Amino acid sequence: MWIIGTILTSILGYFLGSVSFSIVVVRWKSQQDIREFGSKNAGATNASRMIGKKWGLAIMFMDAGKILLTVLIAF
């Protein structure tokens, strides 16, 4: 039974990891594509340059939350 749980958690982690909160939040806040600004990297640091440090920090915690959620579901 734990093998099925491992497989399902891996699939969930894959799909959660594919969500880029920096792309979503920057598009929501400024209607621009983060990948066309600054370092052209869709990460929290580039997002903080574009929409502010508070939002960059929030995006960093959202990205970390994806990992935490997957681990909690795995347990």
Secondary structure, 3 states (H helix, E strand, C coil): CHHHHHHHHHHHHHHHHCCCHHHHHHHHHHCCCHHHCCCCCCCHHHHHHHHCHHHHHHHHHHHHHHHHHHHHHHC
